[in-house]
Amino acid sequence: MKTLILCGGQGTRMREETEYRPKPLVEIGGRPILWHIMKMYAHYGMHEFVLCLGYRGQMIRNYFLQYEAMNNDFTITMGQEPQIEYHKSLNEDPFKVTLAETGLSTMTGGRILRAAQYLDDDTFMLTYGDGVSNVDIDALLRFHRQHGRLATVTVVRSVSRFGMMDVDTDGSVLRFVEKPVSSTWASAGFFVLNHRVLSYLTDDSCVFEQEPLERLAAEGQMAAFRHDGFFYAMDTYREYQALNKIWDDGTAAWKVW
């Protein structure tokens, strides 16, 4: 089964890091967040990936083309018959990665549609290139197969970015809660999709999270897999710093490998 990862966005809310590289290559603990996501899927036996490229996609191409050389000692023989000898095994997961150009300004649904030519199974995984989690992929897939709908989305309890208050009419604060956990569920990505979902997509302007998911929900073709564990999306520079601190502290819950 293939996992499609959306890697084409411009990451405008964390320009400190994305001015010169795409967000999936922003590093946590010295490795791109994209590598962390792929390692999590590989832990569950998912080794085939389709990356939807857009903003600075050439840098993602170069990352994989140069991966062996940048992470290994090697000897290179120059001349008419150049050769490269790598001196040790990286003991890396056997990733099989398809890099698909999906356009600079294409929306998420359009990116999926452009990469659809590489999705040859009845079912595929889909997620974003900026969020890490310890979601149980095996349990997620079992849930999807049990309910028989076209789409499954992983949902988490959203946490407010701000302290929340109940305020009386005279301005008195009756209750204060610092960054409370909401009673509602929010999408964390980590989708499982039937190939027929592709028929809900239209063109490059199609936003997957809008009409396609709204239609699937309205038609009773989408189910929610509730995840009570760790999930963190890297949307801002502060979140980038937080994820690196978690990694440095040795408490990275998403490191299931």
GIRA-V473648 format. One record per backbone hydrogen bond with DSSP energy under -0.5 kcal/mol. CO is the residue of the C=O (numbers start at 1). NH is the residue of the N-H. If there is no record, write none. Layout:
# GIRA-V473648
CO	NH
CO	NH
This chain:
# GIRA-V473648
1	48
2	4
2	125
3	50
4	127
5	7
5	52
6	129
7	54
8	55
11	14
12	15
13	237
14	17
14	18
15	19
17	20
22	25
23	26
24	34
26	33
28	31
31	28
32	35
32	36
33	37
34	38
35	39
36	40
37	41
38	42
39	43
40	44
41	44
41	46
42	45
45	47
47	49
47	96
48	3
49	98
50	5
50	52
51	53
51	100
52	7
53	102
54	57
56	59
56	60
57	61
58	62
59	63
60	64
61	65
62	66
64	67
66	70
67	71
68	71
69	72
73	87
75	85
76	78
77	83
79	82
83	77
84	86
85	75
93	95
95	97
96	49
96	98
97	99
98	51
98	100
99	101
100	53
107	111
108	112
109	113
110	114
111	115
112	116
113	116
115	118
116	119
118	120
122	195
124	193
125	4
126	191
127	6
128	131
130	234
132	232
135	137
136	140
137	141
138	142
139	143
140	144
141	145
142	146
143	147
144	148
150	194
151	223
152	192
153	225
154	188
155	227
156	186
158	182
164	177
165	167
166	174
166	175
168	171
172	168
172	174
175	166
177	164
177	179
177	180
180	160
184	158
186	156
189	154
191	126
192	152
193	124
194	197
195	198
196	199
197	200
198	201
203	206
204	107
206	109
206	110
206	208
207	210
207	212
208	213
210	214
211	215
212	216
213	217
214	218
215	219
216	221
217	220
221	151
223	153
224	226
225	155
226	228
230	134
232	132
233	235
236	240
237	241
238	242
239	243
240	244
241	245
242	246
243	247
244	248
245	249
246	251
247	250
251	253
252	255
254	256
